[in-house]
Amino acid sequence: MPELIAPTTRLHSAWLAAHREWGPGRHEDGFGLRPADEVVSPAGFAAWVARLTDESERTPDPGGVRCTYRWIVEGCTVLGGIALRHELDDFLLRAGGHIGYGIRPSARRRGLATWALGRMLDEARGLGLDRVLVTCAEGNVASARTIERQGGVLEDVRDTELGRVRRYWITLEVPRTCPPR
């Protein structure tokens, strides 16, 4: 049974196995991995995990956006990653959205992205968001279906710094509380 967990150094070798499966130079959505991050050595990996943890707990330096990172794991296997940005800056509004996710190639077609997106929508509700923007590459049919399964309504398809993207909004229903008796 999969679960969402906070990034941890305990899964260094398991994360590296997933990373190798994506292949060199491929962007791994949902992990917050930057080109300058060195993740092979234990010290570099620990520094990267510390940055992700810090970004989950507080707003980064000026120009940054607070972001909650989760890894999709099953046992000791890292299957993917998902990130929830607590707000949108100009770039995220144009191209990136509130939530980004990625599933390693060998774990795709199991419904993991749909499941993880649903869990992160619960976290977004907990933050008080009433709707979230989720984007995907124009040609990524599987991701578009994932977003639509979770209630995504297509706003538009546009050219961005990331190429042509499909932009979906998902309205979050806030749980109703019973009125006092």
N, C-alpha and C positions, 0 to 999 in steps of 0.2 A: 504494500500500500504506500503510495507516495505521500510525502509531507513537505511543507514549506518550512525552511529553517533559516535563521540568520547566518550569514557567512561565518565560517569557522576555519581556523588553521588546522583543525583536526582532519579535515578532508583534503589536504594539500595534494596528495598523490591521486586521489579520485577526481579532483577538479582538473588536474593536469591531463588525466586520461580523456576527459570530456573536451578539454581545450585542444588536444592533439587531433581528436576526431573532427573538429570543425575544419582544421587545416590552416596552414600559414596564411596570414594576411586577411583572414575572414573575420568580419565583425560578428561578435557574439552578443546579440541584444539581451538586455536584462542583467548583465553582470557588472556594468559600470567600469569596464576595462578600458583604460586609455592607452594610446600608443607608447607612452613613456613608462607604463607600469612594467616592472620586472617581477614576474611571478614564478619563475623556475626555482630560484634559490629559496630556502626556508625563510630567510630574512626578508627578501623582496616580497614573498607571498604574505608574510605577516604584516608588512607595512601596507600592502594593498588592502588586506582584510581590515586593518585598523582604520584606513581611510573610509572604507564603506561603512563601517560601524559608526564612525564619527559623523558621516553625512546623514546617517539614519537618526542620529540623536540630536543634531543641531544643524542650523543653516550654515552652509559653508561660507567662505570668504565672499566679499561683495561680488555680485554677478552670479553667484551660485544659487542653486535651489535645493532645499532639503529633500532627501530621497530615501525611501525605505527599500532596502535590497533583501531579497529572499532567494535561496537556492531551492530548486525542486530536486529532492533526493528520494531514493528508495533504498533502504538499508544503508550501505556505504557507497552507493553509486550516485554521482551527480548527474542528473538528467537534463537540467536546464537552469535558467535564472529568470527572475522577473523583478522589475523595479517600479516603484510607485513614487512619482514626483509629486510633492505636496502642493505645488503651484506651477503655473506656466509663466515662463519668460517669453520674450518675443520669438526666439528660435523654437521653443517647444510648442508654442501656439501655431506656428507655421508648419512645422515638420515632425517634431518628436512626440508630442502628446504627454499625458500624465503617466501612462503605463507603457513599458517596453518589455518584451519577453523573447526568449529563444529556447528551443529544445534541441539537444544534440541530435545529429542525424539518425543514429541507431534507435532513438527513443520516440521518434515521430510516429504519427498515425495511431496513437494510443489515447488521444483525448487529454493529454497532459496540459497542453496550453489552455484549453477551454477550462479545465479544472482549476489551474493556477490563476487564470484571469478572474474567475469567479471568486476565489479567496481574496485576491487583491482588491476587488470591488468592495468586498466586505470591509477591508481595512480603510478604503477610501471613505466609505460611509462613516466609519468610526472617527475619521478626521473631520467630518462635517461637510465633505464635498457633496454637492447635489447633482453634479454631472462630471464626467471625465472624458477627455479626448484620448482616443487610441488611434494610432496610425500604422499603416503597413505599406510596403512597396506596392506599387500599382499591380504588378504581376504576381504577387504572393497570394494566390487563391486560397491556400490553406489558412493563412493568417486572417484573411478577410472573412472566411467562414467562421473562424474562431470568434472574432469580434462580433459578428452578426448573431451567433448563438447566444452571446451574452447581452444581447439587446442593442448592439451598435447600430446607429442610423447614419448612413453615409451623408456627409455634408457636401464633400466635393473631392475631386482628384486634381492635384496641382503639382506644378514644378517647384521643387525646393532644393536646398543645398544637399539633400540626401537623394535627389532624383525625383521621379514622379511618385507621389504618395497618395494613398486613399486615406481620407480623414473622417473618422467616425466619432460621434458623440454617444455616450451611454448615460442615460438619466438614471440616477440612483434613488430608489425609493427609500425614504427614511422610515425605519420601523415606527409604527404608531404605538403610543403608550395608552393604556386604558385611562379614561378620566377617573378622578377620585370618586368614591361612593358617597 
